[in-house]
Every structure is written in structure tokens, then in C-alpha cells.
Amino acid sequence: MRKSVMGSIGRRMTACSCRNMISFFTSARSFSWHEKRPLNVLFFGSDQFSIHSLRKLCELRIEPDPVVKQLQVVTRSTKNCGRDLSVTREPPIVPACEELGLKPALRCESADDMLGFVRDVAIAGGFNMIIAVSFGKLIPAGLLENLPYSLNVHPSLLPRYRGSSPIQQTLLNRDPETGVSVQTLHPSRFDQGALVAQSKPLSTETLVAKGKTSTFDTPVPPKVAALMDQLGVVGAELLSDVLREGLYRQTTDILSRPQYAESYARRIKTTDKRINWATDHVDTVMAKRDALGALYAFVSARGKHLLPEQKRVIFHSLDRYRGECDLPNLSGAFDYDPALECLVIRLGDGTKFSCDLIQLQGFKPEPAAQFMKSLRKRCRRQTSDVAVFS
């Protein structure tokens, strides 16, 4: 049976260019098609990465011999964001449900929700599998124990980068390779389930070069968006083969010894976006920009009663400086380059950056020339004040 299963995997992977990027590691256990069908799936997801898996599940519903019968999406609550929380933002998977002709997504924000009405829906509807993809909340044991199967699609080569930010960590560490893993859900810890399937290592540079395929309503760094989409496609194919072959019945890791060192990708904090002009290397700053988006620093100002204070400055278009501009030998020193119409900023090692779109705290993003023209008045700076970011 194992020989036939692996043979069928190989045939399908050859037929699809995307699946050429996927490799399976399986145990010697055998499964019957009749044992694993049909699947009634509660799908927990939220973002563009998870939508790729959801689309694949919809495809599996309409095949002549469908792998998936029922499909109900569970997602996070609507968020109020922006200044004064005046902007309402839906999880991207909500409009995707409508587009795919699915029932409206159930809204779930807490363990109480999952152990309450979500569990009631699972039991009443005869659901037998939970699939969580980029949901962002731990699925509690009290819900998992009511369904025989569970899976998670994770954008890293586990056990590398367990946690909430594997894509960002891949870019921060400038990893040459990345990949996708499918695991079971652990009842009390994130990313500690049994490893069911894993892609082969994929070139990060190649995936990024393919770019994004989804629409992102919120600002997402281009390289992050590209990896969300490209790894999402790989993960969806990997999930499809796991379901087709019944590999979700695994209760132990498919690998006797992990191929990758264990590490943790913690949740990104706002302070991670701050530039340390004295110690950050040029490659570190560029990696932060690629992984986290717009970075920030502070500039000295005089507030009420001329008391000193620090105002945040956000750099919306930070890049390596390619011109010529003399700056004081100080970390964070800056000046305006009229030839290139950009701000020039110095790192501690002498490396320089350029930025042509800047935002001072309390103001909108503006060109570098306007920023420099208005800085003295807005921050009540004196002519003798040294132009330095901290």
C-alpha cells in the first residue's frame, strides 16, 4: 500500500509545476480510502496565506469523488483600527468566503467562543476535521477532542521558526531557503503537533521574485506579501496531497530526527521596527525593511515650555544611498541631498541611507525637502542643534 501511495504522489507532483517543489516524508503506515472519507472540515483562517488553502479545499469538494464534503470557515472578529479606531477592517478571508460561494464565516475571538457556539456547530454538523491556517489563536483541547482529526499549514521548515512570524523571521535572518510544513494541532502549544508532511527547501529569492498574487488591503512589505502568496500556493498543494492520501492520521512525526534546528519566531513588536544607528549593520537595516516595512527612529524636539522631548520619525522609503554627501561622524546624523532629493542618514559604521518619503509624528508622510524645511519650526529646533536621529 505504501508503494502505491508514494507512486500516486509522485505522479501528481510531476503533473503540476507547483508540486515539483514539494516532497513528502511518510511513515510505513497504510490507509484505506474508505477509512478517511468524507471529511467535514471546520477551517480556521484569516489572511491571504490561508485563503490559498481554502481555495484548494473548495476544489476538493467538487471532484467526482470528493475528498471534502462540508466546509465551514471560522475567522477572527472585525477590527477597528486607524486614528480614533475609525476604520473597520474585515479579515481578508471573509470576502473570500462570499467569492467561493461558502456560508458566511463564523466569528470567533476567544477560547470561550471555541468551547461554546463553535463546538456546538462542530458537533451538530458532524464535522470530523479542524484545519487551522494562519488563524492566530490556539485551538483549545476542549474543541479538538470532539473531532478525530486536525491539521495546520505552517510557512516554515519545522521545527525551524515555530511561532507567529516565520515569514518575517526568514527575511530578518536573510535565509536562502524556506518551505512549508503540515502538522497536527497540539492541544496546548503552538506548532508542537506531529509533523505530517513537509516541502523540500525552496529558494527564498526565487519565491520573492515571483511576487504576490493577492490583493492586500493593508500595507504589507512586498517581500512578505510575495512569500505569503507563494508559500500559500505550496502549502495548499501539500495540504491537498495530505488529505488525498490520508496522511492526517499520523500521530507521530514523519521524521525520526528533525532535519532543521529548532527555533522560535516570536510575535513582531513595534519596537522591532526601530533603527539602532550605532549598532545596526546595513544588511540588518535592509532586512528589517523587507520583513517589517517602514522603520522608525526619533528626533530631538522642544515641547511645551521648551522642555526636551523625542518625536517619532517614520521612514517610508528607506534605501541604500548611492550619492555623495558629507555628514558629521555621528551615528544617525542626517542632511538633505538636493541632487537626489532625498534625506541622507549615517549609520555608525559610516554606511549611508537615503529616504525620500518621511513622516514626523503628528503629520502626514511628505517628501524629504518638505520634511527638512518644516523640521525646525515643528520641533522648535535651534540653528545650533545637531541634525541627528536617535
C-alpha positions as CSV (number, residue, x, y, z in Angstrom):
1,M,0.0,0.0,0.0
2,R,2.8,2.4,0.8
3,K,4.4,1.9,-2.5
4,S,1.2,2.7,-4.3
5,V,0.6,5.8,-2.2
6,M,4.1,7.2,-2.8
7,G,3.7,6.4,-6.5
8,S,0.4,8.3,-6.8
9,I,2.0,11.3,-5.0
10,G,4.9,11.2,-7.5
11,R,2.5,11.1,-10.5
12,R,0.5,14.1,-9.3
13,M,3.6,16.1,-8.4
14,T,5.0,15.5,-11.9
15,A,1.8,16.7,-13.5
16,C,1.8,20.1,-11.7
17,S,4.7,22.6,-11.8
18,C,3.9,23.8,-8.3
19,R,4.0,20.4,-6.9
20,N,7.5,19.9,-8.3
21,M,8.6,22.0,-5.4
22,I,7.0,19.6,-2.8
23,S,8.5,16.5,-1.3
24,F,6.9,14.1,1.2
25,F,8.3,12.2,4.1
26,T,5.8,9.5,5.2
27,S,5.8,6.6,7.6
28,A,5.2,3.0,6.8
29,R,1.6,3.1,7.9
30,S,-1.0,2.3,5.3
31,F,-4.5,3.8,5.0
32,S,-7.7,2.8,3.3
33,W,-9.6,5.3,1.1
34,H,-12.8,4.2,2.8
35,E,-11.4,4.9,6.3
36,K,-10.7,8.6,5.6
37,R,-13.8,9.8,3.7
38,P,-15.7,12.0,3.7
39,L,-14.2,15.0,5.5
40,N,-16.4,17.6,7.1
41,V,-13.9,20.5,7.7
42,L,-14.0,23.4,10.1
43,F,-11.5,25.7,8.6
44,F,-9.9,28.3,10.9
45,G,-8.2,31.1,8.9
46,S,-7.8,34.8,8.4
47,D,-5.4,36.1,5.8
48,Q,-4.1,35.7,2.2
49,F,-1.9,32.8,3.1
50,S,-4.8,30.8,4.5
51,I,-7.1,31.7,1.5
52,H,-4.9,29.6,-0.8
53,S,-5.6,26.5,1.3
54,L,-9.3,27.4,1.5
55,R,-9.5,27.6,-2.3
56,K,-7.9,24.2,-2.6
57,L,-10.4,22.7,-0.2
58,C,-13.2,24.1,-2.3
59,E,-11.7,22.3,-5.3
60,L,-11.6,19.1,-3.4
61,R,-15.4,19.4,-2.7
62,I,-16.4,19.4,-6.4
63,E,-14.3,16.5,-7.7
64,P,-16.2,13.4,-8.9
65,D,-15.1,11.5,-5.8
66,P,-14.8,14.4,-3.4
67,V,-12.3,14.4,-0.5
68,V,-14.2,17.1,1.3
69,K,-17.9,17.2,1.8
70,Q,-18.7,20.0,4.2
71,L,-16.7,23.2,4.7
72,Q,-17.3,25.9,7.3
73,V,-14.9,28.8,7.8
74,V,-14.2,30.2,11.3
75,T,-12.3,33.5,11.5
76,R,-11.5,36.4,13.8
77,S,-13.7,39.3,14.6
78,T,-13.9,42.6,12.7
79,K,-11.2,45.1,13.9
80,N,-11.5,48.8,14.4
81,C,-8.2,50.5,13.6
82,G,-6.6,53.7,12.3
83,R,-6.8,57.1,14.1
84,D,-9.6,57.1,16.7
85,L,-10.3,53.5,15.7
86,S,-12.5,54.9,12.9
87,V,-11.7,52.3,10.3
88,T,-13.4,48.9,10.3
89,R,-11.3,46.1,8.8
90,E,-12.5,42.6,7.9
91,P,-10.2,39.6,7.8
92,P,-9.4,39.0,4.1
93,I,-10.9,35.5,4.3
94,V,-14.4,37.0,4.8
95,P,-14.9,38.3,1.3
96,A,-13.1,35.2,0.0
97,C,-15.9,33.1,1.5
98,E,-18.5,35.0,-0.5
99,E,-16.5,34.8,-3.6
100,L,-16.2,31.0,-3.2
101,G,-19.9,30.5,-2.5
102,L,-19.4,29.4,1.0
103,K,-21.6,30.1,4.1
104,P,-20.7,33.2,6.0
105,A,-17.7,32.7,8.3
106,L,-18.3,32.2,12.0
107,R,-16.7,34.9,14.1
108,C,-14.5,33.7,16.9
109,E,-12.2,35.6,19.2
110,S,-11.6,33.6,22.4
111,A,-11.4,30.1,23.9
112,D,-14.9,30.7,25.3
113,D,-16.2,31.2,21.8
114,M,-14.5,28.0,20.6
115,L,-15.7,26.0,23.5
116,G,-19.2,27.5,23.2
117,F,-21.0,28.0,19.9
118,V,-18.2,26.8,17.7
119,R,-18.1,23.4,19.4
120,D,-21.9,23.3,19.2
121,V,-21.7,23.8,15.4
122,A,-18.9,21.2,15.1
123,I,-20.9,18.5,17.0
124,A,-24.3,19.3,15.4
125,G,-22.9,19.5,11.9
126,G,-21.0,16.2,12.1
127,F,-17.6,17.8,11.5
128,N,-14.6,15.5,11.7
129,M,-11.6,17.7,11.0
130,I,-10.2,21.0,12.0
131,I,-7.8,22.7,9.7
132,A,-6.1,25.9,11.0
133,V,-4.1,28.1,8.7
134,S,-2.7,31.4,9.9
135,F,-5.6,31.8,12.4
136,G,-3.6,33.3,15.2
137,K,-5.3,31.7,18.1
138,L,-4.7,28.4,19.9
139,I,-7.4,25.9,19.2
140,P,-8.2,24.5,22.7
141,A,-8.2,20.9,23.7
142,G,-11.8,21.0,24.6
143,L,-12.7,21.6,20.9
144,L,-10.0,19.3,19.4
145,E,-11.1,16.3,21.4
146,N,-14.6,16.5,19.8
147,L,-13.2,15.9,16.3
148,P,-10.9,13.0,15.3
149,Y,-8.5,14.9,13.0
150,S,-6.7,18.2,12.9
151,L,-4.1,19.8,10.7
152,N,-2.2,23.1,10.4
153,V,-0.3,24.5,7.4
154,H,2.8,26.5,8.6
155,P,5.1,28.6,6.4
156,S,8.4,27.2,7.6
157,L,10.5,24.1,7.6
158,L,9.6,22.9,11.1
159,P,10.9,22.7,13.8
160,R,12.6,25.9,12.4
161,Y,10.5,29.0,13.2
162,R,7.7,27.7,15.3
163,G,5.6,30.7,16.3
164,S,3.6,33.5,14.8
165,S,6.1,35.2,12.4
166,P,8.0,32.6,10.4
167,I,7.9,34.6,7.1
168,Q,9.2,37.7,8.8
169,Q,11.9,35.7,10.6
170,T,13.0,34.2,7.3
171,L,13.6,37.7,5.9
172,L,15.2,39.1,9.0
173,N,17.7,36.3,9.0
174,R,18.2,36.5,5.3
175,D,17.7,32.8,4.9
176,P,18.5,31.5,1.4
177,E,15.8,28.7,1.7
178,T,12.4,28.4,3.2
179,G,9.4,26.0,2.9
180,V,6.1,24.7,4.3
181,S,5.1,22.1,6.8
182,V,1.8,20.4,7.6
183,Q,1.4,19.2,11.2
184,T,-1.4,18.1,13.5
185,L,-2.7,20.6,16.1
186,H,-1.3,20.3,19.6
187,P,-3.9,20.8,22.3
188,S,-1.9,23.2,24.5
189,R,1.1,24.6,22.4
190,F,1.6,26.3,19.1
191,D,3.4,24.3,16.4
192,Q,4.2,21.3,18.6
193,G,2.0,18.7,16.7
194,A,3.1,15.7,14.8
195,L,4.8,16.6,11.5
196,V,2.8,15.0,8.7
197,A,4.4,16.4,5.5
198,Q,7.0,18.9,4.5
199,S,8.1,20.6,1.3
200,K,11.6,20.4,0.1
201,P,13.7,23.5,0.8
202,L,12.7,26.3,-1.6
203,S,14.8,29.3,-2.7
204,T,13.6,32.4,-0.9
205,E,14.9,34.6,-3.6
206,T,13.1,32.7,-6.3
207,L,9.8,32.8,-4.4
208,V,10.1,36.5,-3.8
209,A,10.9,37.1,-7.5
210,K,7.6,35.6,-8.4
211,G,5.8,38.3,-6.5
212,K,2.4,38.5,-4.9
213,T,-0.8,37.2,-6.5
214,S,-3.3,38.5,-3.9
215,T,-4.7,41.9,-3.1
216,F,-3.6,43.3,0.3
217,D,-5.9,46.0,1.8
218,T,-3.3,46.9,4.5
219,P,0.3,47.9,3.9
220,V,2.3,44.6,3.7
221,P,6.0,44.7,2.8
222,P,6.4,43.5,-0.8
223,K,8.7,40.5,0.0
224,V,6.4,39.4,2.9
225,A,3.4,39.6,0.5
226,A,5.2,37.6,-2.1
227,L,6.2,34.8,0.4
228,M,2.6,34.7,1.8
229,D,1.3,34.0,-1.6
230,Q,4.0,31.7,-3.0
231,L,4.3,29.7,0.2
232,G,0.5,29.7,0.4
233,V,0.3,28.0,-3.0
234,V,2.9,25.4,-2.0
235,G,1.1,24.8,1.3
236,A,-2.3,24.4,-0.4
237,E,-0.9,21.7,-2.7
238,L,0.8,20.0,0.2
239,L,-2.4,20.0,2.2
240,S,-4.3,18.6,-0.8
241,D,-2.0,15.6,-1.0
242,V,-2.1,15.0,2.7
243,L,-5.9,14.8,2.5
244,R,-5.9,12.7,-0.6
245,E,-3.5,10.1,0.9
246,G,-5.0,10.0,4.4
247,L,-1.7,11.2,5.9
248,Y,-3.6,13.2,8.5
249,R,-4.0,10.0,10.5
250,Q,-0.4,10.3,11.6
251,T,0.1,10.6,15.4
252,T,3.9,10.8,15.4
253,D,6.4,12.8,13.5
254,I,7.2,11.6,10.0
255,L,10.9,12.2,10.6
256,S,12.9,10.1,13.2
257,R,15.2,13.1,13.6
258,P,14.4,16.7,12.7
259,Q,16.3,18.0,9.6
260,Y,16.3,21.6,10.8
261,A,17.4,23.2,14.0
262,E,14.5,24.1,16.3
263,S,13.9,27.9,16.7
264,Y,11.1,30.2,17.6
265,A,9.6,33.1,15.6
266,R,8.1,35.3,18.2
267,R,5.4,37.8,17.5
268,I,6.7,41.0,16.0
269,K,6.6,44.1,18.2
270,T,6.6,47.8,17.3
271,T,10.0,48.2,18.9
272,D,11.5,45.7,16.4
273,K,11.0,48.4,13.7
274,R,13.3,50.9,15.4
275,I,16.7,51.5,13.8
276,N,19.7,51.4,16.1
277,W,22.0,53.8,14.2
278,A,25.0,52.9,16.3
279,T,25.0,49.1,16.1
280,D,22.8,48.0,13.2
281,H,24.7,46.9,10.1
282,V,23.5,48.0,6.6
283,D,22.3,44.4,5.9
284,T,20.4,44.3,9.2
285,V,18.5,47.5,8.3
286,M,17.6,46.3,4.8
287,A,16.4,43.0,6.3
288,K,14.2,44.9,8.8
289,R,12.8,47.0,6.0
290,D,12.0,43.9,3.9
291,A,10.4,42.0,6.8
292,L,8.7,44.7,8.8
293,G,8.0,47.5,6.4
294,A,8.5,51.2,7.3
295,L,11.1,51.6,10.1
296,Y,11.4,54.5,12.6
297,A,13.7,56.5,14.8
298,F,13.4,59.6,17.0
299,V,14.5,63.2,16.6
300,S,15.0,65.6,19.5
301,A,12.4,68.4,19.8
302,R,11.3,71.0,22.3
303,G,7.8,70.6,23.6
304,K,5.6,72.6,25.9
305,H,7.6,75.2,27.9
306,L,10.6,74.2,25.7
307,L,11.1,71.0,27.6
308,P,13.1,68.4,25.6
309,E,11.2,65.5,24.1
310,Q,11.6,62.9,21.4
311,K,9.4,62.8,18.3
312,R,9.0,59.7,16.2
313,V,10.1,59.8,12.6
314,I,8.9,57.1,10.2
315,F,11.0,56.3,7.1
316,H,8.6,55.1,4.3
317,S,11.2,54.6,1.5
318,L,14.5,53.7,3.1
319,D,17.2,52.5,0.8
320,R,21.0,52.4,0.3
321,Y,22.4,55.9,-0.5
322,R,24.1,56.0,-3.9
323,G,25.2,59.6,-4.0
324,E,27.8,61.8,-2.3
325,C,27.1,63.7,0.8
326,D,29.4,64.7,3.7
327,L,27.9,64.1,7.2
328,P,29.2,64.5,10.7
329,N,30.9,61.4,12.1
330,L,27.9,60.7,14.3
331,S,25.5,57.7,14.3
332,G,22.1,58.9,12.9
333,A,23.5,62.2,11.5
334,F,21.3,63.4,8.6
335,D,21.1,66.1,5.9
336,Y,19.3,66.8,2.7
337,D,20.8,66.0,-0.7
338,P,19.2,68.4,-3.3
339,A,20.7,66.5,-6.2
340,L,18.9,63.3,-5.4
341,E,16.0,65.0,-3.5
342,C,16.4,62.7,-0.5
343,L,17.4,62.7,3.1
344,V,20.8,61.1,3.8
345,I,21.3,59.3,7.1
346,R,24.6,57.8,8.5
347,L,25.0,54.5,10.3
348,G,27.7,54.1,13.0
349,D,29.9,52.2,10.5
350,G,29.8,55.1,8.0
351,T,27.2,53.5,5.7
352,K,24.6,55.9,4.5
353,F,20.9,55.5,3.7
354,S,18.5,57.6,1.6
355,C,14.9,58.3,2.2
356,D,12.6,60.5,0.1
357,L,9.3,60.0,1.9
358,I,9.3,60.7,5.6
359,Q,6.7,61.2,8.3
360,L,7.2,63.2,11.5
361,Q,5.0,62.3,14.5
362,G,1.6,64.2,14.2
363,F,2.0,64.9,10.5
364,K,1.3,63.1,7.2
365,P,4.1,61.5,5.1
366,E,5.9,64.1,3.0
367,P,8.9,64.5,0.6
368,A,12.3,64.9,2.2
369,A,12.6,68.5,1.1
370,Q,9.4,69.5,2.9
371,F,10.4,67.5,6.0
372,M,13.7,69.4,6.3
373,K,12.0,72.7,5.5
374,S,9.5,72.3,8.3
375,L,11.6,70.4,10.9
376,R,13.0,73.4,12.7
377,K,9.6,75.0,13.3
378,R,7.7,71.8,14.1
379,C,10.3,70.7,16.6
380,R,11.3,74.2,17.9
381,R,14.9,73.4,17.0
382,Q,17.7,76.0,17.2
383,T,20.2,76.6,14.3
384,S,22.9,75.2,16.5
385,D,21.1,71.9,17.1
386,V,22.9,68.9,15.6
387,A,20.7,67.0,13.0
388,V,20.8,63.5,14.4
389,F,18.2,60.7,14.7
390,S,18.3,58.5,17.8
